[in-house]
Amino acid sequence: MKITFARILILVLCISASANAQDVALTQFWTAPLYFNPAETGMSDPYDMRFSANYRTQLASEFPDPAMTGIFSFDVATMQDKLPEGDALGVGFIGFYDRSASGGVKNTTAGFSVAYNHSIDRNHLHHLSLGVQAYIVQKQLDVSRLTNNDFYENGSNSLLFPLTGSIDNNGVGFTDANGGIVYTGEITPRLKVEGGYAYYHLANPQEVFMGISHNVDARQTGHLSGTYLLSPRIKINVAGLLQTQGNTTTTIGGASASYRINNKTVADGRNTYTRIVSLGCWYRSAQAVAPYVGFEAQNFHIAFSYDISTAKDLAGKPLYNAYELSLFYTRRHRHETDKERENDYFRGDRSIY
């Protein structure tokens, strides 16, 4: 195949930009618990089983098509009857699909997650969890879609540096590993807090596209959150995430208020069904402000946020806009005690705000 020098230069720049792309940082990071910290696996207290799904689409001003990310995970707390009281072994699965703007690079990942959740006090009000994940990653480079508007003449379909031959698409696969630690505790009957740290790409994987290779940058995250029960019907949630990868640092923080509309106890007296409305706002450092709304009914929780870009491109347009949609489903395998039903609204909410 024949390729002009200018085209090779463009491909090298595109591949380098794609290879060094950062892992996605969700504005609603807490709604993807296994994605932002492996130690969250099985920490769906007081529920035993949890399913979450997330969708994010982000349209940058310089690209005609949006980037898209889809994440789903399932985790369950097991062996509570065989381990010391207050302990559990969390087991889960996670998968996600990520497509860059214009679809030039696609990432499909599947992983297995396990964590040991240990009660560190006599009353089981404080827990420490250690978790690890194993990933299988498949990335695909679609050369025909590596198209930035800058590569075309005056917005036309004519490349400034057209091909003199053809280039095959390239794919790469590798295995990876992540690890994390999370602490959660009930400081007072009204206040619960959580903090954690995670390290991603422990396997130091290497990507090779068309003979060009580089090591995937390690990603590190730290998070803090707190839930305060202001009244029997109102609680305040505050959370923040710091993510670093390579030379890029992303800070996300914000708060929401949740209002319990009603409680309904079913006939067998074992389950309390609650309807909750949440409103809040989140801030991505030097990037965007994101209003947030959530609704919870029975075992389902759905939330929506919209990133309003505060940064501008050279033309003065918003650098990007994005929205996220998340869905939670939780279920208890064992029956609730009277105390658990009484405190069901507070719930610790380790991953739902």
N, C-alpha and C positions, 0 to 999 in steps of 0.2 A: 504494500500500500504506500501511496505517496502523500506526504503531508508537508505543507509549507512551513517554514521556520516560524512565521508569525502565528500560525495555527497551533504549533507545538507549544509556543509560549503561552497562548490563551489556555490550552488544556492544562498545562502545568499550574497556572494560576488558579484555574477552576478546581482542579483536583486538590491542590494545597489548601484552598479555602474550605472545600468540602471535608477534607480529612481532618482539619483542625476545628471543625464545627463543635460547638459546645453542646453538652447534654442539655436536654430541655429542663427548664426551671418553671414549674407550674405556679401560677399565682395562687391557686387553691391547693397548695402543696399538701396540706393535711388530709385532703380527700384521696390521695394516692399513697397510703401508709407504707406499703411494701416498696414503693419506688423511692421515697425520700429517706427511708431508713430500714434496713433489713431487720433490726431489732423490734420493729413494730409488729412483726409476725405473731399472731395469736393474742395481741394486746387489745382486744375488742371488749374489754370488761364493761358491764358484766355479761356480755353476750359471748357465746362460744364460737359462733360462725359469722363470717363477714364476707360480703362480696362488694367490690367497688369497681366503677367504670368511669373513665375520664376522657373527655374530648377537648382538644384545644386547636384552634385554627388561627393563624397569624398572617396578616397581609402586610408586607413591607412595601413602602412607596416605590422602590425601584424594581419590583417584580410584578408581572401580570397575574401570577397565580399564588395563592397563599401556601405557606407551610402548614402541615397538619400533623398532629400527634394524637394517637389513641392508646390508652393504657387500661388494662383490666387486671384485677387480682382477686384471689380467693384465699382466705386463711381461716384456720380453725384452731382453737385451744384444745389440746388433747391431754389425756393421762392425768387429769385432775384427781381421780380417785386412787391413783397408784403412786403419785408423787407426794412429798410433804404438803401439808395444808397451805394453801395460798400459792403454790407453784403450778406451773403448766408448761407443756411443751407445745410451742406454736409451730404449725406446719402450713405452708402456703405455696401458691403458684402465681407467677406474674408473667404477663406478656405485653409487649407494646410494639406499635408500628409508628415510625416517624418518617415523614417525607419533607425534604427541603423545599423551599420556594421554587416553583416551576418544575418540581419533580426530578431534578438532576440526581439526587442521592436519596436512596430509600434504605431504611434500617428496620429489620424485623428481628425481634429479640424474644426469647422465651427463657424462663428461669424457675428455679426451685429455691424456696426460702425456708429456713428453720431457725427457731429462736427458743432459748430457755428463759422463761419468766419466773423470777425468784422473789418471794416475799422476804423482805429484810428486817421486818419487825414482828413483834409478837401479835399485834392486832391486825396484821396484814393490810396496813394503810399505806405502806411504802413498798415499791417493787423496783427491781433492777432486771433489765432484759439484755441478753447478748444474742446477736443474730448474725447469720452468714447467708449468702446467696451464691448460687452457681448459675451462670448465664451461657446460653448459646446464641451467638450473634451472626446475622447474615446481612451484609450490606451490598447494595447494587448501585452501580454507577451507570446512568443512562446518558450517554454522550449527546444524544440528539436533543436532550432537554437542558443541557448545561448552557442556558442562554440568558445572559444578562442584557438588559436594554442597551448597555454601553457597547455591546458587540455589534449592534446594528446601526445602519445609517439612517439618521433622522426618524427613528421609529418604524422604518420600513422592514420588510422581510429579507433584505439583502445584507448578508454578512460583510462587514468591512474586510474580514480575513476569511474568505470562503475556503472550503475543503478542496483539495485536488485529488482526494481519494476517500476511502471510507475507514472508519474506526469502529471496531467491535465494542459492545458494552462489556463492562468488567464487573465481576462480583468478588467478594472476599468474605470468608467466614472465620470465626475464631471463638474460643471459649474465654470466659471472664469470671471474676469473683468480686464480691463486695462484702463488707462487714460493718457492724454498727453496735452501739450501746445506747440504751434509753433508761432514764430514771423517771418514775412517776410517783407522786405522793399526795396524800391528803393532809395538808398543813393544818387546817381547821375544818369543822363540819361544813363550812361554806366555801372553802378555798382549796382547789387542787392545782398542782403545777406539774409540768413535765419539761425535761431537757434531754437532748440527745446529740450524738455525734456519729457520723458515718463516713466511711472511706470507700470509694468506688474505683474499679479497675485495678484490683489487687494483683491480677495476673500480668499486668503491664503488657497488654496485647499490642500487636503490631498490625497495621493495615498496609496492604500493598495494592496499589492501583496502577496498572500499566507500567510496572517497574519502579514506581515511585513509592517509597515506604516511609512510614513514620510511626512512632509510638503514640498510642492514645493517651492524652493527658489525664492524670489522676483527678478525680473530682472529690471534694470534701464538703460536707454540709454540717452545720450546727444549728440546732433549733431550740427555742424556748417558748413555752405557752402557759397560760393560766386561765382557769375558769372560776368565776366568782358568782355564787348564788346570791343575788341582790335581794330577792324576795321569793316566796314560794312559786311565783310564776315567771320571774325575770332572772336571767343570768347573763353575765358579761364574759365574753371570750376575747383574749388577747394572744397573739402569736407572732413570731418572727423567725425568719430563716436566713442564714448566711451561707452562700454557696460560692466556692472558688474552684476554678478549673483553668490550668495554664495561667495566662495573664488576665483572665476575666473574673471579676467578682460581682455577684448579684446579691442584693439585699432585698428581702420582701418582708413587710410588716404591716400590721393593721389590727382592727378590732371589729367585733360584731356584737349585737345584742339579740338575745333570743327570748321570745315571749310564748309561754305555754297557753294555748287557747282553751284546751279542755283535757280532762282525763276520763277514761271510760274503762271500768273493770268488767271483764267478761264474766259470764255466768259461773264458770268454775272457780273464779276468784284467783286464778294463777297468773293472769297477764294483765298488764295495764297498758292501754293504748292511748298514746298521747299525740296531740297535734301541736306543732311548734312552728312559728314563723321567725326567721332571722333576717336582720338587715345589718349591713356593715360596709366597710371600705378598706381597701388594701393599697399599699404603695410599693412600687418597684423602683429602687433607687435610680434616679436620673433617667427613668424610662417611662413610667406610666402610673396613673391612678386608676384603680379598679373598683367601682361600686359592686356590691355583692348582695344577693338575695337568696334565701334558702327556705325550704318548707319540708317539714317532717310529719308523716302520718303513719301510725302503727310502726312497722319495721322498715319503712322506706324513707329515704332522705334524698332530696334533689336540690341542687344549688346551681346558680348561674352568676357569672361575673364577666365584666367587659373591661378590657384594658384600654384606657384612653391615653394615647401617647402624649407625654409632656416634652419629648425631644423632637426636633425638626431636622429635615434633610436640608441639602444645600438650596433647594427651591423654596424652603419655608413651609413645606407640607409636613404633616405628622409622620414621624419615621415609620411607625407601624400602628396597626390596631388589631386587637385580638379578642376573642371571647372563649370562655371555658364553660363546659357543662359537666357536672359530676353527678353520679348516682350511687347511693349506698343501700345495701340491704343487710340487715343483721337478724340473727335468729338465736334463740336460746335452746339448747338441747335438753337441759335439765330444768326442773321447775324452780321458780323464784321463791326465796324465803320472804317472810313478812317484811324484814328489814330491807331487802333488795327492792321489793315493790314500793316501799315507802320512799326510798331514795332514788327511784328509777329516773326521775327527771334530771337529777344532777349527773349521775352515771359516770362521772369522770371524763367522759367525752374525749378520749385520747385522740380520736381522729375525726370527730364530727364537731363542727363549730356552727 
